[in-house]
Amino acid sequence: MNKTRMSRVGEEIKKELSVLLQREMKDPRIGFVTVTGVEVTSDLQQAKVFVSIFGNDEQRNASLAGLQKAKGFLRSEIGKRVKLRHVPDLVFKLDESIDYGNKINTLLREISVEGEAKHD
């Protein structure tokens, strides 16, 4: 399938999921969730939804469980909003790249402070 169409479908699903999670979800388990990316398979049968969740590990696991439980609702709403012959199955994955970036940034700051302390 055309890579351009796959990326357009992924971006459209990402946009609609962001709106749905922000405005339509009533589940208290789902905390501060941000959709960071969507990868759609070439046959449009499956969409990996990468989410970043603010909070500790317990809150993240609860939010992921809430998203898994709401998968049917989210999929049906996407079907109403995005004109596709077949709505892809949603697979939620935790995106840890933001946490990894923060960890690297903290380490670099520590190295910088140590370097300044040695020069003084």
BELMONOR-V732079 format. One line per field, one symbol per residue. ss: DSSP state (a for helix, b for strand, c for the rest). A space follows every 10 residues. Layout:
ss=???
This chain:
ss=ccaaaaaaaa aaaaaaaaaa aaaacccccc ccbbbbbbbb cccccbbbbb bbbcccaaaa aaaaaaaaac aaaaaaaaaa acccccccbb bbbbccaaaa aaaaaaaaaa aaaaaaaaac
